Amino acid sequence: MSQWCSISVMKAVLCVGCTEVDYVTTIEKVDFQSDRSRTQNGTLHRSGRSSNVSTALRLLGANVELFGVLSRNPTYRMILDDLERRGIDISHCTFTDESPPFSTIVQERWTRRCTVIYCDKAFPYVTAADFRKLDLDQYGWVNFEARSPRETCDMIRLILDHNNGKEEIDRIVVSLQIFNDFAEVIDLIGMCDYVFITKYIAETRGWNSPKEACEGINQLLRMPRDIRIRRPCVIVPWSSLGAGCMTTEGHYFELPAYKTKKIVDRVGDSDCFTAAFIYAAFVRQRRLADAVDFANAVASFKLAYVGFDCLGHLRIDSVKLPVKMKVGSEVSSDDEDNGDQQNSCKKHLLRPFEFPDVDRTDSIATIEPEVEEAPQERVSTT
């Protein structure tokens, strides 16, 4: 397939992981010493890291498939309905009668401070045997959660076997989100093309900045670079400081955050960052630093609104970010002779990213989605 094919016929992004449920409730004041409290409202939302990444990618315009275990419990039919409504492919998911994991988010009405109560209940996870049934030729990028190390390792090995002997353009890109249990999944890092490390994980390892985290991961990959073995690009989002990243050659870049005037909802911003990076790197073929910069911008934009639907109002064709292609992906003379259809696709893919009249000192939330009432600000705490 030509790298200049239109977005609508590009290979899909496969997100492997869990789908969960968040119950969000609002009260006057959080007081866990009291035996009774009165809430103003409560809503159920589909969540989970892979589920959120799939939603954000779909809203940005990518073809997405979610691969995981879903619950057929009628109580949670809203999960399946929402996935179907958003056009996220779940045709290869497996099903169970068990209830999905959930989190309870308690939000104070006036201070808008949130307390998140996580549930770590056991829930079935997809296996390499399930993964083996997939037609990997359909996918161009596979994103994993750092769960079930043994099964995840076997699934990544299946992708590496699939990539063996293929041209660069036909290989599947592998990314991994590490958000807990770092010691258990450390051996997976060297098998991937991109690795996302959360600020929480970095701080638990004693890394106090994105640069320290990237250098720490680099030291864990003990083999010297001149041996030319597989080494991943490392991406470390760091909240208000932006994000750091390191290339496979060991070059470090730090991209400052975009400032938003009002933070309304932090829930899912890291998953939005991951989705925006995948979109920029895979669909738009941006280099590492440019893709991280775009992810910073989109994640900051999301902070000004509740949920992910705001991404559907983001005009990606007018976002002013550097238009740089990956090495080896420039237009060749051979490409120019492939007909008007491919030339049209090239123009579509190469249109620049822009946020209208925005710089790093201004709010990037300049595109106002239609909402019935102003959302409440909240900050998640554990």
C-alpha positions in Angstrom: 0.0 0.0 0.0 1.3 3.5 -0.9 2.2 5.7 2.1 0.2 8.4 0.4 -3.1 6.6 0.6 -6.0 8.6 2.0 -6.8 8.4 5.7 -10.1 6.5 5.0 -8.2 3.5 3.5 -5.1 3.5 5.7 -4.4 0.5 7.8 -6.1 0.6 11.2 -4.6 1.3 14.7 -5.2 -1.7 17.0 -5.5 -0.8 20.7 -5.0 -3.9 22.9 -6.2 -3.6 26.5 -9.1 -3.2 28.9 -12.4 -1.4 28.8 -13.6 -0.1 32.2 -16.4 2.1 33.7 -16.2 5.3 35.6 -18.9 6.4 37.9 -18.7 10.2 38.4 -20.7 11.9 41.2 -20.8 15.4 42.5 -21.3 16.4 46.2 -21.1 19.6 48.2 -18.0 18.6 50.1 -16.0 15.4 50.4 -16.1 14.1 54.0 -15.2 10.4 54.3 -15.6 10.6 58.1 -19.3 11.2 57.7 -21.6 8.1 57.4 -23.9 9.9 55.0 -23.6 12.4 52.1 -26.0 13.8 49.5 -25.0 13.9 45.8 -26.2 16.3 43.2 -25.9 13.9 40.2 -24.1 10.8 39.0 -23.2 9.5 35.6 -21.6 6.4 34.1 -18.8 6.7 31.5 -16.9 4.1 29.4 -13.2 4.3 30.3 -10.0 2.3 30.4 -6.7 3.3 28.8 -7.1 1.4 25.5 -10.7 2.3 25.4 -9.9 6.0 25.9 -7.1 6.0 23.3 -9.5 4.4 20.8 -12.0 7.1 21.4 -9.6 9.9 21.0 -8.0 8.4 17.9 -11.4 7.9 16.3 -12.4 11.5 17.0 -9.2 12.7 15.4 -10.1 10.7 12.3 -8.0 7.5 12.5 -9.3 4.0 11.7 -9.4 2.2 15.1 -10.0 -1.3 16.4 -10.3 -2.2 20.0 -9.1 -5.7 21.0 -9.9 -6.8 24.5 -12.4 -8.6 26.7 -15.9 -7.0 26.9 -18.7 -7.7 29.3 -22.0 -9.1 28.0 -23.6 -8.2 31.3 -26.8 -6.3 30.4 -26.1 -3.7 33.1 -23.1 -2.5 31.1 -24.7 -2.5 27.6 -23.9 1.2 27.5 -20.2 0.2 26.8 -21.1 -1.7 23.7 -23.6 1.0 22.5 -21.0 3.8 22.9 -18.3 1.9 21.1 -20.7 1.2 18.2 -21.9 4.8 18.1 -18.3 6.1 17.8 -17.5 3.7 15.0 -14.8 1.8 16.9 -14.4 -1.8 15.6 -14.8 -4.5 18.2 -15.4 -7.4 15.9 -12.5 -9.4 17.3 -13.1 -8.8 21.0 -13.9 -11.7 23.3 -16.8 -11.6 25.8 -17.4 -12.6 29.4 -20.4 -12.5 31.8 -18.3 -10.8 34.5 -18.7 -7.1 35.3 -15.9 -4.8 34.1 -13.5 -3.0 36.5 -14.7 0.4 37.6 -13.6 3.6 39.3 -15.6 6.0 41.4 -14.8 9.7 41.0 -16.2 11.9 43.7 -16.2 15.6 42.8 -16.7 18.6 45.1 -19.3 21.0 43.7 -17.6 24.3 44.6 -13.9 23.5 44.8 -14.2 21.0 41.9 -11.6 18.8 43.5 -11.9 15.1 42.7 -11.1 12.0 44.7 -10.7 8.9 42.5 -11.3 5.5 44.1 -9.9 2.8 41.8 -11.1 -0.8 41.7 -8.4 -3.5 41.1 -10.8 -6.4 40.7 -9.5 -9.3 38.6 -10.9 -9.3 35.0 -10.1 -11.6 32.1 -7.5 -10.3 29.6 -7.0 -11.1 26.0 -4.5 -13.9 25.2 -1.9 -14.5 22.6 -4.1 -17.4 21.3 -6.8 -14.8 20.7 -4.3 -12.4 19.1 -3.1 -15.2 16.8 -6.5 -15.3 15.1 -6.2 -11.7 13.8 -5.1 -10.8 10.3 -2.2 -8.6 11.1 -2.0 -7.3 7.5 -5.0 -5.1 8.4 -3.0 -3.1 11.0 -0.3 -0.5 10.7 0.1 0.3 14.4 -0.6 -1.7 17.5 -0.7 0.0 21.0 -0.5 -2.2 24.1 -1.2 -1.5 27.7 1.5 -2.8 30.1 -0.7 -5.6 31.5 -0.3 -9.4 31.6 3.4 -9.3 30.7 3.6 -13.0 29.5 0.6 -12.6 27.2 1.7 -9.2 26.0 5.2 -10.5 25.3 3.8 -13.3 23.2 1.6 -10.9 21.2 4.5 -8.6 20.5 6.6 -11.6 19.3 3.8 -12.5 16.9 4.0 -8.9 15.4 7.8 -9.1 15.2 7.6 -12.4 13.4 5.0 -10.8 11.0 7.4 -7.9 10.4 10.4 -10.1 9.7 11.6 -9.7 6.1 9.0 -7.0 5.2 9.7 -3.5 3.8 9.7 -0.7 6.3 6.4 0.7 5.0 4.6 -2.7 5.5 5.9 -3.3 9.1 3.6 -2.9 12.0 4.7 -0.2 14.6 4.4 -1.3 18.2 3.9 1.1 21.1 3.5 0.3 24.8 1.9 2.4 27.6 3.6 1.8 31.0 1.5 3.2 33.9 2.1 0.7 36.8 4.1 -2.4 37.8 7.2 -1.2 35.9 9.4 -3.9 37.2 7.1 -6.6 35.7 7.1 -5.2 32.2 10.6 -3.8 31.9 11.6 -6.7 29.6 9.0 -5.6 27.1 10.6 -2.2 26.5 13.2 -3.4 24.1 10.7 -5.2 21.9 8.7 -2.0 21.0 9.2 0.9 18.7 7.7 3.5 21.1 7.3 3.4 24.9 5.2 5.9 26.9 6.3 6.3 30.6 4.0 8.2 32.9 5.2 10.8 35.4 4.0 8.7 38.2 6.2 5.7 37.1 9.2 8.0 36.6 9.0 9.5 40.1 8.6 6.0 41.7 11.9 5.1 39.9 13.6 8.3 41.3 13.6 10.1 38.0 12.6 13.7 38.7 12.4 15.1 35.2 11.5 13.8 31.7 15.2 13.9 30.8 16.1 11.7 33.8 13.4 9.3 32.8 14.6 9.0 29.2 18.2 8.6 30.4 17.1 6.0 33.0 15.3 3.9 30.3 18.4 4.3 28.1 20.6 2.8 30.8 18.2 -0.1 31.3 18.8 -1.0 27.7 22.3 -2.2 28.4 23.5 -3.2 24.9 25.5 -0.4 23.2 23.9 1.5 20.3 26.6 0.6 17.8 25.5 -3.0 17.9 22.3 -1.7 16.1 19.8 -3.8 18.0 16.2 -2.8 18.4 15.8 0.3 20.7 12.6 2.1 21.3 11.8 5.8 21.2 10.9 6.9 24.7 8.2 9.5 25.4 7.6 10.9 28.9 4.6 13.3 29.3 5.2 15.5 32.4 2.0 17.4 33.1 2.5 21.2 33.0 6.2 20.9 32.1 5.3 19.4 28.7 7.0 16.2 27.6 10.4 14.8 26.9 11.4 12.2 24.3 14.5 10.3 23.1 15.1 8.9 19.7 16.5 5.5 18.9 19.9 7.1 18.4 19.8 8.7 21.9 19.0 12.3 20.9 16.9 14.0 23.6 14.2 16.6 22.9 12.0 18.4 25.4 8.8 20.1 24.3 7.2 22.6 26.6 3.5 22.4 27.4 0.8 24.5 25.8 -0.9 26.7 28.4 -4.7 26.5 28.8 -6.4 29.3 30.7 -8.8 27.0 32.6 -8.4 23.4 33.5 -11.8 21.7 33.6 -11.2 18.0 33.4 -8.0 16.0 33.8 -9.5 12.6 33.5 -8.1 10.8 30.4 -5.6 13.6 29.4 -2.7 11.1 29.3 -4.6 8.8 27.1 -5.5 11.7 24.9 -1.7 12.5 24.7 -1.0 8.9 23.6 -3.7 9.0 20.9 -2.6 12.4 19.5 1.0 11.1 19.3 -0.1 8.0 17.4 -2.2 10.1 15.1 0.6 12.5 14.3 3.3 9.8 14.0 1.3 7.2 12.0 -1.4 9.0 10.1 0.4 12.3 9.5 3.9 10.7 9.4 5.5 13.4 11.7 8.9 12.9 13.3 9.2 12.1 17.0 9.6 15.6 18.4 6.9 17.1 16.1 4.5 14.3 17.1 5.2 14.9 20.8 4.6 18.6 20.3 1.3 17.9 18.6 0.3 15.5 21.5 1.1 18.3 24.0 -1.2 20.7 22.1 -4.1 18.3 21.8 -3.9 17.1 25.4 -3.9 20.7 26.6 -6.9 21.4 24.4 -8.8 18.5 26.0 -8.2 19.9 29.5 -10.6 22.7 28.9 -13.5 20.4 28.3 -15.2 17.4 30.0 -14.6 14.2 28.1 -13.2 13.6 24.6 -16.0 14.9 22.4 -14.2 18.3 22.1 -11.6 16.6 19.9 -14.3 16.2 17.2 -14.5 20.0 17.0 -10.7 20.5 16.7 -9.7 21.6 13.2 -6.6 19.6 12.6 -6.2 21.0 9.1 -5.5 24.4 10.6 -3.0 23.5 13.4 0.3 25.4 13.0 2.9 22.8 13.8 6.1 22.0 11.9 5.3 20.0 8.7 8.2 17.5 8.7 8.1 14.0 7.3 10.0 11.0 8.7 13.3 10.2 7.2 12.8 8.4 3.9 9.2 9.4 3.5 9.7 12.4 1.2 8.0 12.4 -2.1 10.1 10.6 -4.8 10.0 11.1 -8.5 8.4 7.7 -8.9 5.6 8.8 -6.5 4.7 11.8 -8.7 3.8 9.5 -11.6 1.2 7.5 -9.8 -1.8 9.5 -11.0 -4.1 12.3 -9.8 -5.7 10.2 -7.0 -2.4 9.7 -5.1 -1.4 13.4 -5.7 -4.7 14.4 -4.1 -4.0 12.0 -1.2 -0.6 13.6 -0.7 -2.1 17.0 -0.5 -4.6 15.8 2.1 -2.0 14.1 4.3 0.5 17.0 4.1 -1.8 19.8 5.1 -0.4 21.5 8.1 -1.5 21.3 11.7 -2.8 24.6 13.1 -4.4 26.0 16.2 -5.8 29.4 15.0 -4.0 32.4 16.6 -2.4 30.4 19.4 1.0 30.3 20.9 2.5 28.7 24.0 1.5 31.6 26.2 -2.2 31.6 25.2 -4.9 29.1 25.8 -5.3 26.6 23.0 -8.9 26.1 23.8 -10.0 28.5 21.1 -12.5 26.3 19.4 -15.6 26.2 21.5 -17.8 23.1 21.2 -21.5 23.7 21.8 -22.3 22.8 25.4 -25.5 23.4 27.3 -23.8 24.6 30.5 -20.3 25.3 31.6 -18.4 22.2 32.8 -17.0 22.1 36.3 -13.2 22.2 36.9 -11.7 19.2 38.8 -8.3 17.9 39.7 -7.9 14.2 40.1 -6.2 13.0 43.3 -5.5 9.5 44.5 
